[in-house]
Amino acid sequence: MAARKTGRKPARRKAARKKTARRIVRKKVARKKASARKKAKKKVAKKKAVRRKTVRRKTARRKTARKTAKKKSARKKAKKKTARKKSARRKTAKKKAVRKKTARKKASRKKAARKTAKKKAARRKTGRKKTARKASRRKTAARKTTRRKAARKKAAPKRASSTRASRPAAGRKAPTRRKAPTRTATPKVRAPVAAPAPAPTPALPRPAAAAAAPAQPRPAAAAGAPAQPAPGAVAAGAPSQIGVVTHYFPHVEAAIVALESGELKVGDTIHVRGHTTDYYQRVDRIELDKESVDSARAGQSVGVHVFQRVREGDVVSLVS
């Protein structure tokens, strides 16, 4: 019986321990779940807060945008008002200027009309004075004529009353007054004066043609003076074909020569001949694969500096 009791106690203890362990685990799980729930709630709250902040920011931005839009509209309205005021001021100024111009024109016209009226009045006065003077002159002339007539009457002798005195004596004829011959005014016509004949001008001799100046002979070259060769030209010898020109670079003044036989060295004299080229020159530079070389052999294509323009197909010969 004792053994049984002792065997039961540890089993109970184990069961109690298990229960406690389960409780502890359950508590831990509950704590973890609670913490997870709290964390989730906190996350949700944070998200909600962030959303609220974003919404607030958006609303604030919208408000600020609306305020800025209102300010812009107010500024635009103020600008329009100022522009309207300026335009009205300009219009009024223009109207005032036009009115002033019209008033000035009217004043100038009135002044001109007054001047013309004054001139006309002065002309009328002068005309009246002239007419008065003419009338006074006429009156004076009439008075003078009447006075002359009266003086003539006084100076003339009185005629006899008897007819005998007026009649001529017997055997005499009464003297008849001769009428003065009437002279007709004939215009005096002057005889045309003959103009003196011009003196004959002697015929001037024509200038003789200038004799053509004889062409002066050019000075001959001094005997024994050597002729100056062209640049790069060399006295030709017995040439032997060595290659052919395959390409020409005008901007570098170089030609690519494909050597077919023999050997080409720096300092050799070559003869380039073709359809339009024929000249001699001394080789001063040879390039092979963009490198300067002293000599080149058959089977190689080298670049040679040339003094004249060459063409593809020109024959290059080596002068011995």
Residue pairs with C-beta under 8 A, 6 or more apart in sequence:
159 166
160 166
168 174
221 227
230 279
231 307
232 279
232 280
232 281
232 282
232 307
232 308
233 279
233 280
233 281
234 269
234 280
234 281
234 282
234 319
235 280
236 271
236 280
236 319
237 269
237 319
237 320
238 319
238 320
239 271
239 317
239 318
239 319
239 320
240 262
240 317
240 318
240 320
241 260
241 261
241 315
241 316
241 317
241 318
242 259
242 260
242 261
242 262
242 264
242 270
242 316
242 317
242 318
243 257
243 258
243 259
243 260
243 261
243 264
243 316
244 257
244 258
244 260
244 313
244 314
244 315
244 316
245 255
245 256
245 257
245 272
245 274
245 310
245 311
245 312
245 313
245 314
245 315
245 316
246 256
246 257
246 258
246 301
246 312
247 255
247 256
247 312
248 254
248 255
248 256
248 306
248 309
248 310
248 311
248 312
249 255
250 309
253 305
253 306
253 307
254 287
254 303
254 304
254 305
254 306
255 303
255 304
255 306
255 310
256 301
256 302
256 303
256 304
257 264
257 301
257 302
257 303
257 304
257 316
258 301
259 296
259 297
259 298
259 299
259 300
259 301
259 302
260 298
261 298
262 298
262 318
263 295
263 296
263 297
263 298
264 270
264 283
264 286
264 295
264 296
264 302
264 304
264 318
265 283
265 286
265 294
265 295
266 283
266 284
266 285
266 286
266 294
266 295
267 282
267 283
267 284
268 282
268 283
268 318
268 319
269 280
269 281
269 282
269 283
269 318
269 319
270 280
270 281
270 282
270 283
270 304
270 316
270 317
270 318
270 319
271 279
271 280
271 316
271 317
271 318
271 319
272 278
272 279
272 280
272 281
272 306
272 308
272 310
272 314
272 315
272 316
272 317
273 314
273 315
273 317
274 310
274 311
274 313
274 314
274 315
275 311
275 313
276 311
277 308
277 309
277 310
277 311
277 314
279 307
279 308
280 319
281 306
281 307
281 308
283 304
283 305
284 305
285 292
285 304
285 305
286 292
286 293
286 294
286 295
286 296
286 302
286 303
286 304
287 293
287 302
287 303
287 304
288 296
288 300
288 302
288 303
293 302
296 302
